[in-house]
Amino acid sequence: MSPLSLLLRVLGLIVGLFLFVTLIGAIFGQPMGLTYVETGSMQPQLEPGDGFIAIPMFAAGPVETGDVIVFDAVDLHGGGLVTHRVIGQTEAGYITQGDNNPVADQDGSEPPVQDGQIKAKALQVGGNIVVIPRLGVAVLGVGSVVESIQQTLAGIFGTRALLGTQGLAYILLGFGAITYVLASVTERSGERKRDRSRSRRVEIMSPTTVIAVMAVALLLVLTASMLVPAGPQQFQFVSSQSDAPGPSVIQQGTTENVTYQIPSNGPIPVVTIIEPTSHGVSVTPRERYVAGGTTENVTITLEAPPETGAYTRTVHEYRYLAVLPTGMILTLHAIHPIVPLLVINLTVGALFVLVSTVLVGLDPIRISRERRSIPLRVKLRRWLR
């Protein structure tokens, strides 16, 4: 292999990896790797559809004035992810503004941004965002095709389980299994039907590749089940001179308790950890073991400031499948919230590969395809008929 060919393959692998991470980040609602903007609020640096490198907060470091952040807005554009620049910091939170907007977000109905709302920071060099032009167009095109395939398969099989994040992982896992079975059947039928008058082209499929693809699909399902239901949770209320029923209006200087439900969302038990990510909020208890098919409750205590007005309090929920002892998950979480996720995936992935190797083996799968050598003049004569 020439150096140029090797370089092109490496570059193609890097581009493919970045696009894959971008698609997965879009599915999980967690910007990472590459992401893009849909509006012109960050012009002239970011045009609608332009992409940029999003650094997740666990690797981005503290937020400072001048950083461009991706945060989960409360009121902007009806809520959802927004990419704006931090122009100031107050005790109530961060003040943000789009480069192309005449006023700050907080001059409207958007409350100051809390740490728990921030998903990622845009990579900047010398104060300028590293831009990938028109990335969003490609991602939206791929996402549209994937969604169309999911809807078609869901209609054929009559189930909604093939839709959404977990549905995509199920499809990938099923595709890997079907590919392996068809390859095995083709190999056996080819051994029984040999024709000496025809030359055969033998292609070899590696079981290692098939097992690896199925393992990745399985880990996508596991990761989705831990990330999608979790994440930051917001509680909005008004600090008022008088109290009112419910947590939406709290008398200034007092507290209100909110019952927060934690379902297991499946037959596998989970360990949840809920941490306050803004001042004026506390959680009791912070850790919960939720058995499969059940729901547990924790108490969120909201504290209304002495000053009247609208306020937002945030907590962050972390969910881990209880495939490891609870004490071990809590210890790993104390190191970093992503560590239990990695250890759980590595553990389950290793067990899956081990079982698959024992059941399937690692012998190459040979797929025979019949091929006749036909002279060019014969092909031309047939085409002219």
Beta strands, then each sheet from edge to edge (+ up, - down):
strand 1: 33-36
strand 2: 51-56
strand 3: 68-73
strand 4: 80-90
strand 5: 93-97
strand 6: 118-122
strand 7: 124-125
strand 8: 128-129
strand 9: 131-132
strand 10: 199-205
strand 11: 231-240
strand 12: 249-251
strand 13: 255-263
strand 14: 270-276
strand 15: 281-284
strand 16: 287-290
strand 17: 295-303
strand 18: 309-321
strand 19: 365-371
sheet 1: 1+ 2- 6+ 3- 4+ 5-
sheet 2: 1+ 2- 9+
sheet 3: 7+ 8-
sheet 4: 10+ 19-
sheet 5: 12+ 11+ 18- 14+ 16-
sheet 6: 13+ 17- 15+
end
